[in-house]
Structure formats: structure tokens, C-alpha cells
Amino acid sequence: MQEICFKDRVSVCLAPTGVATVTLRRADKMNTLDGAMFQGLMDAGAWLRDAAGLRAVVLAGEGKAFCAGLDMANFEGILHGQGVDPVLGRLAQRRFGPANLPQAIGWQWRALEVPVVAAVHGVALGGGMQLALGADVRLVAPATRLSVREIHWGLVPDMAGMPLLRELVRADIARELVFTGRMVDAQEACQIGLATRIEPEPLQAAQALAAEMASFHPQAIRAAKRLLNSSFDASAGDLLMAESLEQMLLLGSPNQREAVAAGLQRRAPVFDDV
């Protein structure tokens, strides 16, 4: 078991199965986002992109909540004329491809080559909800509450919330959530697309689901995520060609032959890492 901590805010534990559990560790502040948490999340994402043997990721928060959004200290600084955290003061800078740092933190889970499963409990508010939206799957505890909270502070979603929301909920629902910032319970979250399903123990369920995903042909899983990521914006013709190109790379490859052999022999496959 390999474990590393970033900025005393985020830990990553990589199991032999290839499943990495990323945990927000600021329980005394409900895992709110300050400069150190932003940097810790970004550093954790960079580490995962280079991690050997990575096959799936679980994203979770310790304590009473997944993430309650932006640290209130940032708003107090604005109120008293002290400005904002330096991270939030450079939003126009595109330092991460098309994104700034907060946007990259929300989007990096979508961009990561392996599946990401968020285990959400307590609350996921504002930036915390956008963090969860970046995952491929969101498992929520029964009492979880979620909100696009920014309008209550005179702001708009800015951690990749807009491109993530448009893939998950109807346009009119997205507008209602953004314009009102109202709370959504777990049941409604599943109904409208913010959550995948309710689980009594979301962390355990997320780890089990991630382990299941990690058991399959790793190149095929990554190819599937690339196709799914492009499916929203790509034309039908481009997506059809992308399917063919991905399939050509997989057909007859060592891991694909192992998947076939294991299926025919009714045994668990043993795949080479990417």
C-alpha cells in the first residue's frame, strides 16, 4: 500500500489492485477549499497522472462532509478589503491548457485516463459539488445535500461547473440550480442527474465499484473513457471513427488476448499494466 500526502490537505493511497483513494483531509473545516487545498488537489492529480499501475480512483472527504465549498476566510478578506487568496486572484491566467487552477482542479478528474468514482456524504456545496461532478460516477449517502451555491455569495460556478453540468442535467434544471443555489437532497440528485445512485456507505461502495472497474483490461477501460469524454461534443462521424480507431488498437493486443483466454478458461484475467 503506497500513501502520500499533499500540502497537509489531500492524501492519496494506492492499493495493489491499482485503485487509488484520494481523500480531502480538512475535517475540522468540512474540507473547505483554501489555497493549500487547491494546490494539494492539483499536486495529487499530477501524481496520479504519472502513477504506475493506476487503474481507477476513488475521490472522498474525511469527517462530516465531502466538501463544503470555498473557505469562508476568502469572503471575509473581500468584505474587509483585504483581497482574496492569490490562487483566486489570477483567474484569467490559463496555466493549465484552457483552464485556470480552480477549473483544472474540477476538470482533472474528467481528464484523468482512468475511471473516477466520487463517494459523497454530508454536503457537497459550490466548489465541492463541482469537484464531485468531475468524477465519472457519484455515489451519495442518503442524507447528502448538494448545491450550486455560488449565487448566494454573488458569484458563478467557476471550477469547470458549467461544462460538467451541461453533460449531466437538462438545460433548464441547470439554470434553475445556478440561479437559485437551492439545496438538492440525495434522491432528487439521482433523479436529475447530479448523482448516480444512493449508497448507505458510499466510500465502501465506491471502493468496491472502482475495484471492479480496475479488474478489466486497463487499455480498454482507458479507451472507453476517451470515447465517452468525446461523445458530448464530437460529431457522429468523428465518434464513429474514434470507436474504430480505439478498437483497432485493442484487437489482438496482449491484454485483449488475455481477456479472451480468461473468459474461455473461466478464470480471473491477469493483465499487464499500461
Solvent accessible surface area in square Angstrom, and as a share of the most:
residue,aa,sasa,rsa
1,M,163,0.73
2,Q,95,0.42
3,E,109,0.49
4,I,64,0.32
5,C,70,0.42
6,F,25,0.10
7,K,108,0.46
8,D,116,0.60
9,R,50,0.18
10,V,0,0.00
11,S,4,0.02
12,V,0,0.00
13,C,30,0.18
14,L,19,0.09
15,A,24,0.19
16,P,120,0.76
17,T,82,0.47
18,G,6,0.06
19,V,10,0.06
20,A,0,0.00
21,T,22,0.13
22,V,0,0.00
23,T,15,0.09
24,L,0,0.00
25,R,94,0.34
26,R,31,0.11
27,A,36,0.28
28,D,124,0.64
29,K,104,0.44
30,M,67,0.30
31,N,0,0.00
32,T,17,0.10
33,L,1,0.00
34,D,20,0.10
35,G,15,0.14
36,A,35,0.27
37,M,0,0.00
38,F,3,0.01
39,Q,63,0.28
40,G,0,0.00
41,L,0,0.00
42,M,15,0.07
43,D,42,0.22
44,A,0,0.00
45,G,2,0.02
46,A,42,0.33
47,W,55,0.19
48,L,2,0.01
49,R,125,0.46
50,D,127,0.66
51,A,18,0.14
52,A,93,0.72
53,G,19,0.18
54,L,7,0.04
55,R,39,0.14
56,A,0,0.00
57,V,0,0.00
58,V,0,0.00
59,L,0,0.00
60,A,5,0.04
61,G,9,0.08
62,E,54,0.24
63,G,49,0.47
64,K,153,0.65
65,A,0,0.00
66,F,0,0.00
67,C,0,0.00
68,A,23,0.18
69,G,3,0.02
70,L,36,0.18
71,D,16,0.08
72,M,83,0.37
73,A,63,0.49
74,N,12,0.06
75,F,32,0.13
76,E,100,0.45
77,G,8,0.08
78,I,93,0.47
79,L,144,0.72
80,H,122,0.54
81,G,69,0.66
82,Q,143,0.63
83,G,41,0.39
84,V,59,0.34
85,D,35,0.18
86,P,91,0.57
87,V,20,0.11
88,L,29,0.14
89,G,52,0.50
90,R,96,0.35
91,L,66,0.33
92,A,94,0.73
93,Q,82,0.36
94,R,117,0.43
95,R,117,0.43
96,F,66,0.27
97,G,60,0.58
98,P,123,0.77
99,A,13,0.10
100,N,6,0.03
101,L,5,0.02
102,P,2,0.01
103,Q,46,0.21
104,A,9,0.07
105,I,0,0.00
106,G,0,0.00
107,W,89,0.31
108,Q,11,0.05
109,W,1,0.00
110,R,18,0.07
111,A,62,0.48
112,L,7,0.04
113,E,88,0.39
114,V,3,0.01
115,P,14,0.09
116,V,0,0.00
117,V,0,0.00
118,A,0,0.00
119,A,2,0.02
120,V,0,0.00
121,H,45,0.20
122,G,25,0.24
123,V,9,0.05
124,A,0,0.00
125,L,25,0.13
126,G,5,0.05
127,G,7,0.07
128,G,0,0.00
129,M,1,0.00
130,Q,2,0.01
131,L,0,0.00
132,A,0,0.00
133,L,1,0.00
134,G,0,0.00
135,A,0,0.00
136,D,51,0.26
137,V,24,0.14
138,R,9,0.03
139,L,0,0.00
140,V,0,0.00
141,A,13,0.10
142,P,80,0.51
143,A,89,0.69
144,T,1,0.00
145,R,115,0.42
146,L,1,0.00
147,S,1,0.01
148,V,4,0.02
149,R,65,0.24
150,E,18,0.08
151,I,75,0.38
152,H,94,0.42
153,W,123,0.43
154,G,65,0.62
155,L,81,0.40
156,V,94,0.54
157,P,8,0.05
158,D,48,0.25
159,M,6,0.03
160,A,10,0.08
161,G,1,0.01
162,M,92,0.41
163,P,46,0.29
164,L,0,0.00
165,L,3,0.02
166,R,130,0.47
167,E,60,0.27
168,L,46,0.23
169,V,12,0.07
170,R,155,0.57
171,A,72,0.56
172,D,78,0.41
173,I,27,0.14
174,A,15,0.12
175,R,147,0.54
176,E,71,0.32
177,L,1,0.01
178,V,15,0.09
179,F,134,0.56
180,T,63,0.37
181,G,0,0.00
182,R,75,0.28
183,M,64,0.28
184,V,1,0.00
185,D,77,0.40
186,A,1,0.01
187,Q,114,0.51
188,E,44,0.20
189,A,0,0.00
190,C,38,0.23
191,Q,128,0.57
192,I,31,0.16
193,G,22,0.22
194,L,1,0.00
195,A,7,0.05
196,T,65,0.38
197,R,100,0.37
198,I,67,0.34
199,E,34,0.15
200,P,101,0.63
201,E,102,0.46
202,P,11,0.07
203,L,75,0.37
204,Q,121,0.54
205,A,20,0.16
206,A,0,0.00
207,Q,70,0.31
208,A,66,0.51
209,L,30,0.15
210,A,0,0.00
211,A,42,0.32
212,E,100,0.45
213,M,37,0.16
214,A,5,0.04
215,S,57,0.37
216,F,113,0.47
217,H,12,0.05
218,P,7,0.04
219,Q,66,0.29
220,A,33,0.25
221,I,37,0.19
222,R,33,0.12
223,A,3,0.02
224,A,44,0.34
225,K,12,0.05
226,R,106,0.39
227,L,38,0.19
228,L,129,0.64
229,N,55,0.28
230,S,45,0.29
231,S,50,0.32
232,F,98,0.41
233,D,107,0.55
234,A,36,0.28
235,S,63,0.41
236,A,77,0.60
237,G,46,0.44
238,D,93,0.48
239,L,39,0.20
240,L,113,0.56
241,M,115,0.51
242,A,30,0.24
243,E,86,0.39
244,S,55,0.36
245,L,93,0.46
246,E,23,0.10
247,Q,97,0.43
248,M,132,0.59
249,L,134,0.67
250,L,23,0.12
251,L,114,0.57
252,G,40,0.39
253,S,26,0.17
254,P,86,0.54
255,N,5,0.03
256,Q,46,0.20
257,R,140,0.51
258,E,34,0.15
259,A,38,0.29
260,V,73,0.42
261,A,29,0.22
262,A,3,0.03
263,G,55,0.53
264,L,143,0.71
265,Q,111,0.49
266,R,227,0.83
267,R,98,0.36
268,A,81,0.63
269,P,51,0.32
270,V,120,0.69
271,F,20,0.08
272,D,95,0.49
273,D,81,0.42
274,V,92,0.53
